[in-house]
């Protein structure tokens, strides 16, 4: 699949049209659905075609608002789109009133000329790193047979991986962009949370929620970040020689799948040979995170605040039982408990600044394991244990209020593995600079 720049050039040269690209995407969506695929909850084929024709007319008159103009994009079912219902992957809200206006990020994508194909599947209310959905089906990674795509932005990832969109708009509260990116062989960027406005987005936990995109390349993630934030950061590739890359010895390297461990070690070796300085360090305080969040953490507390009006009524029967169980944990978190978690968060952020020092980026495997088999997640014990392990590394960055990009680092014949290139709050530009450089290195050694 081409990246956005290649599509934009083809449109500029007159070698294709927006209408043709949208028709091709719709054909792929139809074939995906006919084969039992569930990446999309709903598709607005006629609306997309009308927008594509309007985009072609605008281009003919010289109006091209961005490189994304005329290209098909998918929207996670968490975002308001005027005239559409925002159901958040649940049947509870399926009959809610349609949104009266676009979410601010949708408005910005629309102004950039994006063509919206439809709403993508997800973990119900975005509360899982695995992407299972009993209401609309569970998207599977195209990279392996009967293995999950990851969550919660599962459908967004599959829509891009199967060329049914050039990019997917997603959210990330504990890893919901980077996990499916890792499991589907894609690139996914979680910006510093405050950089992208949440207006018109159904919340999971506003202290942690972040909005970003899943795409084919770092350059695509940068373009989407510019559109979503309005920021134009300096994201030129950093020279690898002399880069200071920090790697934590503990916690995020515990219980690694052998394939993940091998891919991570191979990547570090390539970086060292390219002249980067790999600095190993200990971060024992990360082992405190399970205890800090033992009662459900900020996510359960803030999700309960949103959902208690439904979970305390007969509407509770509409929920995925596993999602309801996790949200209900927030009912037992007192105001004092909640404030204690916030205090612990600030403490660990301060320690992280000290531990990372002058590092250009913090590297770790995006996810400790390769995509699990769907059949292995039927029992609750297996589901919750796997969900915790899958979310472990990515959620570290959310808790520390940082930013991170997941980049594919597996060999062609291997199951998908993501490399996390992370930084603390506000270090987005440097993370993207380093990500560009590492992407070039990995592609040159594919």
C-alpha positions in Angstrom: 0.0 0.0 0.0 1.3 3.5 -0.9 1.7 6.1 1.8 -0.2 9.4 1.8 2.5 11.3 -0.1 2.4 8.8 -3.0 -1.4 9.0 -3.2 -1.3 12.8 -3.0 1.2 12.9 -5.9 -0.9 10.5 -8.0 -3.9 12.8 -7.5 -1.8 15.9 -8.3 -0.5 14.3 -11.5 -4.0 13.3 -12.6 -3.2 9.6 -12.5 -6.2 8.9 -10.3 -9.1 10.7 -8.8 -10.6 10.8 -5.3 -13.7 9.1 -6.6 -11.6 6.2 -8.0 -9.7 5.8 -4.8 -12.9 5.8 -2.7 -14.5 3.3 -5.0 -11.5 1.0 -4.7 -11.7 1.3 -0.9 -15.4 0.5 -0.9 -14.8 -2.6 -3.0 -12.2 -3.8 -0.5 -14.6 -3.1 2.4 -17.4 -5.1 0.7 -15.0 -8.0 0.1 -13.9 -7.9 3.7 -17.4 -7.9 5.0 -18.4 -10.7 2.6 -15.6 -12.8 4.0 -16.9 -12.2 7.5 -14.6 -9.3 8.4 -15.9 -6.8 11.0 -13.4 -3.9 10.8 -16.3 -1.4 10.1 -19.4 -1.1 12.2 -21.0 1.1 9.5 -20.1 2.4 6.1 -21.4 5.6 4.5 -20.7 4.7 0.9 -22.9 7.3 -0.7 -21.7 10.1 1.5 -18.1 9.1 0.8 -18.6 9.1 -2.9 -20.4 12.5 -2.9 -17.5 13.9 -0.9 -15.0 12.4 -3.3 -16.7 13.9 -6.3 -16.7 17.3 -4.5 -13.0 16.9 -3.7 -12.2 16.2 -7.4 -14.1 19.3 -8.5 -12.3 21.4 -5.9 -8.9 20.0 -7.0 -9.8 20.9 -10.6 -10.4 24.5 -9.6 -7.1 24.6 -7.7 -8.2 24.1 -4.2 -6.2 21.3 -2.4 -6.2 22.1 1.4 -3.6 19.4 2.4 -1.9 16.2 1.1 -4.8 14.3 2.7 -7.3 16.0 0.4 -9.4 13.4 -1.4 -8.1 10.4 0.4 -10.3 7.9 2.3 -10.0 7.8 6.1 -11.7 5.7 8.7 -13.2 7.0 12.0 -13.2 5.0 15.2 -16.7 4.8 16.7 -15.9 7.1 19.5 -15.9 10.4 17.5 -18.9 12.5 16.7 -19.7 12.9 13.0 -22.6 15.3 12.3 -25.7 13.3 11.5 -24.3 10.0 12.8 -24.7 8.1 16.1 -21.6 7.8 18.3 -22.2 4.4 19.8 -18.6 3.7 21.1 -18.8 0.1 20.0 -21.8 -0.6 22.2 -25.4 -1.5 21.6 -26.3 0.6 24.6 -26.0 3.8 22.5 -26.9 2.4 19.1 -30.3 4.2 19.2 -29.0 7.5 20.6 -29.6 10.8 18.8 -27.2 11.5 16.0 -24.4 14.0 16.7 -25.3 17.6 15.8 -21.8 18.5 14.9 -18.4 17.0 14.2 -15.8 16.3 16.9 -13.1 18.9 16.7 -10.6 16.4 15.3 -13.2 15.3 12.7 -13.8 18.9 11.8 -10.1 19.4 11.3 -9.8 16.3 9.1 -12.8 17.4 7.1 -11.2 20.9 6.6 -8.0 19.1 5.4 -10.1 17.4 2.7 -10.3 13.8 4.1 -13.0 11.6 2.9 -14.8 9.7 5.7 -15.6 6.1 4.7 -17.3 4.9 7.9 -17.1 4.1 11.6 -14.6 1.4 12.7 -15.1 -1.4 15.3 -13.5 -1.3 18.7 -13.5 -2.7 22.2 -16.8 -1.6 23.8 -16.3 1.9 25.2 -12.5 1.5 24.4 -12.0 -0.5 27.7 -9.6 -3.3 26.6 -6.3 -3.7 24.8 -7.5 -6.8 23.0 -10.2 -5.5 20.7 -12.8 -8.2 21.4 -16.4 -7.0 20.9 -19.3 -9.4 21.5 -21.8 -7.1 19.8 -20.2 -6.4 16.5 -17.6 -9.2 16.3 -13.8 -9.1 16.8 -11.5 -7.8 14.2 -8.5 -10.1 13.4 -5.0 -9.1 12.3 -4.4 -9.7 8.6 -0.8 -10.7 9.5 -1.7 -14.1 10.9 -4.5 -16.6 11.0 -7.1 -16.2 13.8 -5.1 -13.8 15.9 -6.6 -10.6 17.3 -5.9 -7.2 15.9 -5.5 -5.6 19.3 -7.5 -2.8 20.9 -9.2 -0.8 21.5 -8.8 0.7 18.0 -9.0 -2.7 16.4 -11.1 -1.8 13.4 -9.1 1.3 12.7 -5.9 -0.8 12.4 -7.5 -3.5 10.1 -9.0 -0.8 7.9 -5.5 0.5 7.2 -3.8 -2.9 7.1 -6.3 -4.2 4.4 -6.0 -1.0 2.3 -9.6 0.0 3.2 -8.4 3.5 4.3 -5.1 5.4 4.1 -5.3 6.2 7.8 -7.5 5.4 10.8 -8.4 7.9 13.5 -8.1 6.3 16.9 -7.7 7.0 20.6 -5.2 5.8 23.1 -5.8 5.7 26.9 -3.5 2.8 27.8 -2.2 1.8 24.4 -5.3 1.6 22.1 -3.4 3.0 19.1 0.0 1.5 19.6 -1.2 -2.1 20.5 -3.2 -2.6 17.2 -0.5 -0.9 15.3 2.0 -3.4 16.7 -0.3 -6.4 16.1 -1.2 -5.3 12.5 2.3 -4.3 11.3 1.4 -0.6 11.2 2.8 2.7 12.6 0.8 4.4 15.3 1.5 7.6 17.2 0.1 8.6 20.6 0.9 12.3 21.1 1.2 14.1 24.4 -2.4 14.1 25.5 -3.1 17.8 25.8 -2.0 18.5 22.2 -5.1 17.1 20.6 -8.6 18.4 21.8 -11.0 15.8 23.0 -14.1 17.9 22.2 -16.8 15.6 20.7 -15.0 12.4 21.6 -16.7 9.8 23.9 -14.4 9.6 26.9 -12.8 6.6 28.7 -10.6 8.4 31.2 -10.0 12.1 30.4 -6.8 12.1 32.5 -5.3 9.6 30.1 -7.2 9.9 26.8 -5.2 10.8 23.7 -6.1 11.0 20.0 -3.9 10.0 17.2 -3.7 8.0 14.0 -2.8 4.6 12.7 -1.1 4.6 9.3 1.6 3.1 7.0 4.6 5.3 7.9 6.1 7.9 10.3 5.6 10.5 7.6 1.8 9.7 7.6 1.6 9.9 11.3 3.4 13.3 11.2 0.9 14.7 8.6 -2.1 13.5 10.7 -0.6 15.0 13.8 -0.2 18.3 12.1 -3.8 18.2 11.0 -5.2 17.0 14.4 -3.1 19.4 16.5 -2.5 22.4 14.2 1.2 22.1 15.2 3.9 22.0 12.6 6.8 20.5 14.6 10.4 20.1 13.4 10.3 16.4 12.5 13.3 16.0 10.3 15.0 12.7 10.8 17.7 12.8 13.5 21.2 11.4 12.6 21.5 8.0 14.2 25.1 8.4 15.0 25.4 9.8 18.5 21.7 9.4 19.4 21.1 8.7 23.1 18.6 5.9 23.3 17.5 4.7 26.8 16.4 1.2 27.5 14.9 0.0 30.8 16.3 -3.3 32.1 13.2 -4.2 34.1 9.4 -4.3 34.1 8.9 -3.6 30.4 11.3 -6.4 29.4 9.7 -8.9 31.8 7.8 -11.9 30.3 8.7 -11.1 26.7 7.6 -13.5 24.1 10.7 -15.1 22.4 9.8 -13.5 19.0 9.3 -10.1 20.6 12.6 -10.4 22.5 14.5 -11.4 19.4 13.1 -8.6 17.3 13.9 -6.0 20.0 17.4 -7.3 20.5 18.0 -7.3 16.8 16.8 -3.7 16.5 19.0 -2.5 19.3 22.0 -4.2 17.6 21.2 -2.5 14.4 21.0 0.9 16.1 24.3 0.3 17.9 26.0 -0.6 14.7 24.6 2.6 13.1 26.3 4.7 15.8 23.5 5.2 18.3 24.4 5.1 22.0 22.3 2.5 23.8 22.1 3.4 27.5 20.6 0.8 29.8 19.1 1.9 33.0 17.0 0.6 35.9 13.6 2.0 36.7 12.5 -0.2 39.7 9.6 2.2 40.6 7.7 0.9 37.5 7.1 -2.3 39.5 4.9 -0.2 41.8 2.4 0.5 39.0 0.4 -2.7 39.5 -0.1 -1.8 43.2 -0.9 1.9 42.4 -3.5 0.8 40.0 -4.7 -2.4 41.8 -8.2 -1.1 42.4 -8.6 -0.1 38.7 -6.6 3.2 38.7 -7.6 6.4 37.0 -9.3 4.6 34.1 -11.8 2.7 36.3 -12.5 5.7 38.5 -13.1 8.1 35.6 -15.0 5.5 33.5 -17.3 4.9 36.4 -18.1 8.6 36.6 -19.3 8.4 32.9 -21.1 5.0 33.1 -22.7 4.9 36.5 -25.9 6.4 35.1 -26.3 3.3 33.0 -24.6 0.6 35.1 -26.9 1.4 38.0 -30.0 0.7 35.9 -31.4 -2.1 33.7 -29.2 -0.7 30.9 -26.3 -2.6 32.5 -27.5 -5.8 30.7 -26.5 -4.1 27.4 -22.8 -4.1 28.3 -20.1 -6.6 27.4 -19.8 -8.3 30.8 -16.0 -8.0 30.9 -16.2 -4.3 30.2 -18.9 -3.7 32.9 -16.8 -5.7 35.4 -13.8 -3.5 34.9 -15.8 -0.2 35.0 -17.6 -1.2 38.1 -14.3 -1.4 40.0 -14.3 2.4 39.9 -17.3 2.5 42.2 -15.1 1.4 45.1 -12.4 4.1 44.5 -12.9 6.9 46.9 -12.0 10.6 46.3 -9.0 10.1 48.6 -7.9 7.0 46.7 -8.2 8.9 43.4 -6.1 11.8 44.7 -3.5 9.4 46.0 -3.2 7.9 42.5 -2.7 11.4 41.0 0.0 12.1 43.6 1.7 8.8 42.7 1.5 9.7 39.1 3.2 13.0 39.6 5.9 11.3 41.7 6.7 8.7 39.0 6.8 11.4 36.3 9.4 13.3 38.3 11.4 10.1 38.7 11.1 9.3 35.0 12.6 12.7 34.1 15.5 11.9 36.4 16.0 8.4 35.0 15.8 9.4 31.3 18.0 12.5 31.8 19.2 13.8 28.4 18.1 10.7 26.4 16.7 11.4 22.9 14.1 8.6 23.3 13.1 5.7 25.5 12.9 2.4 23.6 10.9 -0.7 24.6 8.8 -3.4 22.9 5.4 -1.8 22.2 3.8 -5.1 23.5 5.4 -7.9 25.4 3.8 -10.6 23.2 2.8 -11.3 19.6 -0.9 -11.1 18.7 -2.7 -13.7 20.8 -5.0 -16.3 19.3 -8.7 -15.4 19.6 -9.5 -19.0 20.7 -7.1 -18.6 23.7 -9.2 -15.7 25.1 -12.5 -17.5 25.7 -12.1 -18.0 29.5 -12.2 -14.9 31.7 -8.9 -15.8 33.5 -7.0 -16.0 30.2 -8.7 -12.8 28.9 -7.8 -10.6 31.9 -4.3 -12.0 32.3 -3.6 -11.4 28.6 -5.2 -8.0 28.6 -3.0 -6.9 31.5 0.2 -8.1 29.8 -0.7 -6.6 26.4 -1.5 -3.2 28.0 1.5 -3.2 30.4 4.2 -1.5 28.3 2.0 1.0 26.5 0.1 2.1 29.7 3.4 3.1 31.3 3.6 6.0 28.8 0.0 7.0 29.4 0.5 7.0 33.2 3.7 9.1 32.8 1.8 11.5 30.5 4.2 10.9 27.7 4.1 10.4 23.9 5.2 7.4 21.9 5.2 5.9 18.4 5.0 2.2 17.6 7.0 1.1 14.6 7.0 -2.4 13.0 10.3 -4.1 13.7 9.7 -7.8 12.7 11.2 -9.6 9.7 8.9 -10.3 6.8 8.3 -13.9 7.8 7.7 -13.2 11.5 4.6 -12.4 13.4 4.2 -8.7 13.9 6.2 -6.9 16.6 6.2 -3.2 17.5 9.1 -1.0 18.6 8.0 1.8 21.0 9.9 5.0 20.6 8.8 7.2 23.6 9.4 10.4 25.4 7.9 12.4 28.2 5.2 15.1 27.9 6.0 17.7 25.2 8.8 15.6 23.6 6.7 14.8 20.6 9.0 16.5 18.0 12.1 14.6 19.2 10.2 11.3 19.3 9.1 11.8 15.7 12.6 12.8 14.6 14.1 9.7 16.2 11.2 7.6 14.7 12.0 8.8 11.2 15.6 7.8 11.6 14.8 4.3 13.0 12.2 3.7 10.4 14.8 4.4 7.6 17.3 2.0 9.3 14.7 -0.8 9.7 13.5 -0.4 6.1 17.1 -0.5 4.9 17.7 -3.8 6.8 14.3 -5.5 6.0 
